[in-house]
Amino acid sequence: MRISTQQQFLSSIDNMQRSQSNIADLQEQISTGKRLRNPSDDPVGAAQLVKLERELSQYNKYDDNINVTKRRLEQEDSILDSINIATDRMRELTISAGSDTINDADRATIAQELDQLVEYVAGLMNTQDAQGEYLFAGNKGGEAPYVKQGDGSYEYVGDDGQRLIQVGSDLFVPSNDSGEALFESIEGPLQIEMTGQAVFNAAQQSPPVEPFVRNSEFATVAAENSFKEATKGLGELTIRVTEPTPDNFEYSVFDSSGQPLKDSGGNNIENIPVGDLAVTPAQINIHGLSMELHEPADIASANEIKISVTPEKMNVLDAASALADVLEKPIENDQMRTERDEAVARALEQFKMSAENTTEFQTVVGSRLSTLENVTSSNQDFKLFTESAISTIEDADLSRVISEFTLEQTTLQAAQATFGRVSSLSLFNYLN
């Protein structure tokens, strides 16, 4: 095969240029540490790299969410701890206020300190986080959750929302708790609501008449507590009046399952005679709930009334303020002394409920923080695995690249050296 001088030159130049190009590529890999710099270098690897980088970015976002959630939860835990300390002080003052060894001036001083504690705790409940959002407003972070009313009470104007923040691929952790769940947990005075056909019929008559159950009320705090204990878990009560014989009425009380309610002696409150209600209304008492029975408007279809007795929900601010209002008044007679004792007993129970609820939520917050610690550790493992996979695809093996660079450099030097010698060869050098 004959090789022309031009072909020889072109071939040598191509080989040297290819070698120079390889050297330049290897040199760039050494200087950048990256094997994959353009998608064209490895299309399959580039596609995998995009997916892995997206996963890594997601884990970085989880880390940001975890940090934000931890700050909010740690702030919440600190605030709840401060509120519990203030509540404990309220309980100490309440115990002192119930003593007969102090006078009216001492009780007034206690009332003033209670008012100051109310202002302090109200400020804690309206705490804002680092972003300026109110921590206990639920989803209404832009509004203060507790607003003082004209009568001195505090109304919760937030909602019951809870913000769930994603901290893992399938894990969401609440970053806050609403004031409704945290602080509106104290049982206030029992509220009585009557419903049923008897109420409806009475209202529809012209002129309207009252339902046959009237003046339902609790005389004392002790009566409320007695009723609460006796009917706990029994649900809505039904009072049914019957007339087995003319002008002789009877009444029965049933729980939500239809079973007769039992009196303090363990006997069923069922078919209890009350005489002629048309002539003389009957005064009855059901475990502290006093009421007056009248003749039903229609003994056949309007002889039942359902009574729901539920505690009014209130917060520790209103509970402390209510006690302070009572303590500010001088004790002038036995009735006022009784009112004070009942207010003290009620407040002690309410402060206890408040402390128990906030302590329970502190436990919940602690478990969330523990979960975040575990998730952080898991996410770090996933990030390390992902970064390792990215490095495998993208990074250059420097020891191998340097070896290839040295070999390619040697090859180029040899090619250049031999090219000079080959190019100088000519047949005419040997002709005379």
Secondary structure as the mmCIF struct_conf table of DSSP 4:
data_model
#
loop_
_struct_conf.conf_type_id
_struct_conf.id
_struct_conf.beg_label_comp_id
_struct_conf.beg_label_asym_id
_struct_conf.beg_label_seq_id
_struct_conf.end_label_comp_id
_struct_conf.end_label_asym_id
_struct_conf.end_label_seq_id
HELX_RH_AL_P HELX_RH_AL_P1 THR A 5 THR A 32
STRN STRN1 LYS A 34 LYS A 34
BEND BEND1 ARG A 35 ARG A 35
BEND BEND2 ASN A 38 ASN A 38
HELX_RH_3T_P HELX_RH_3T_P1 PRO A 39 ASP A 41
HELX_RH_AL_P HELX_RH_AL_P2 PRO A 43 ALA A 97
TURN_TY1_P TURN_TY1_P1 GLY A 98 GLY A 98
TURN_TY1_P TURN_TY1_P2 ASP A 100 THR A 101
BEND BEND3 ILE A 102 ILE A 102
HELX_RH_AL_P HELX_RH_AL_P3 ASP A 104 MET A 125
TURN_TY1_P TURN_TY1_P3 ASN A 126 ASN A 126
STRN STRN2 GLN A 128 GLN A 128
TURN_TY1_P TURN_TY1_P4 ALA A 130 GLN A 131
BEND BEND4 GLY A 132 GLY A 132
STRN STRN3 TYR A 134 TYR A 134
TURN_TY1_P TURN_TY1_P5 LEU A 135 PHE A 136
BEND BEND5 ALA A 137 ALA A 137
TURN_TY1_P TURN_TY1_P6 GLY A 138 ASN A 139
TURN_TY1_P TURN_TY1_P7 GLY A 141 GLY A 142
BEND BEND6 GLU A 143 GLU A 143
BEND BEND7 PRO A 145 PRO A 145
STRN STRN4 TYR A 146 LYS A 148
TURN_TY1_P TURN_TY1_P8 GLY A 150 ASP A 151
BEND BEND8 GLY A 152 GLY A 152
STRN STRN5 TYR A 154 TYR A 156
BEND BEND9 GLY A 158 GLY A 158
BEND BEND10 ASP A 160 ASP A 160
STRN STRN6 LEU A 164 GLY A 168
TURN_TY1_P TURN_TY1_P9 SER A 169 ASP A 170
STRN STRN7 LEU A 171 PRO A 174
HELX_RH_AL_P HELX_RH_AL_P4 GLY A 179 LEU A 182
TURN_TY1_P TURN_TY1_P10 PHE A 183 SER A 185
STRN STRN8 ILE A 186 THR A 195
BEND BEND11 GLY A 196 GLY A 196
HELX_RH_AL_P HELX_RH_AL_P5 GLN A 197 GLN A 204
BEND BEND12 GLN A 205 PRO A 207
BEND BEND13 PHE A 212 PHE A 212
STRN STRN9 VAL A 213 PHE A 218
BEND BEND14 ALA A 219 THR A 220
HELX_RH_AL_P HELX_RH_AL_P6 VAL A 221 ALA A 230
TURN_TY1_P TURN_TY1_P11 THR A 231 GLY A 233
BEND BEND15 GLU A 236 GLU A 236
STRN STRN10 LEU A 237 THR A 245
TURN_TY1_P TURN_TY1_P12 PRO A 246 ASP A 247
STRN STRN11 ASN A 248 PHE A 254
TURN_TY1_P TURN_TY1_P13 SER A 256 SER A 257
BEND BEND16 GLY A 258 GLY A 258
HELX_LH_PP_P HELX_LH_PP_P1 GLN A 259 GLN A 259
STRN STRN12 PRO A 260 PRO A 260
HELX_LH_PP_P HELX_LH_PP_P2 LEU A 261 LEU A 261
STRN STRN13 LYS A 262 LYS A 262
TURN_TY1_P TURN_TY1_P14 SER A 264 GLY A 265
BEND BEND17 GLY A 266 GLY A 266
STRN STRN14 ASN A 268 ASN A 268
BEND BEND18 ASN A 271 ASN A 271
STRN STRN15 ILE A 272 GLY A 275
TURN_TY1_P TURN_TY1_P15 LEU A 277 VAL A 279
BEND BEND19 THR A 280 THR A 280
HELX_LH_PP_P HELX_LH_PP_P3 PRO A 281 PRO A 281
STRN STRN16 ALA A 282 ILE A 286
TURN_TY1_P TURN_TY1_P16 HIS A 287 GLY A 288
STRN STRN17 LEU A 289 LEU A 293
BEND BEND20 ALA A 297 ALA A 297
TURN_TY1_P TURN_TY1_P17 ILE A 299 SER A 301
BEND BEND21 ALA A 302 ALA A 302
STRN STRN18 GLU A 304 MET A 314
HELX_RH_AL_P HELX_RH_AL_P7 VAL A 316 LEU A 327
TURN_TY1_P TURN_TY1_P18 GLU A 328 GLU A 328
BEND BEND22 LYS A 329 LYS A 329
BEND BEND23 ASN A 333 ASN A 333
HELX_RH_AL_P HELX_RH_AL_P8 ASP A 334 GLU A 394
STRN STRN19 ASP A 395 ASP A 395
HELX_RH_AL_P HELX_RH_AL_P9 LEU A 398 SER A 423
TURN_TY1_P TURN_TY1_P19 SER A 424 SER A 424
HELX_RH_3T_P HELX_RH_3T_P2 LEU A 427 TYR A 430
#
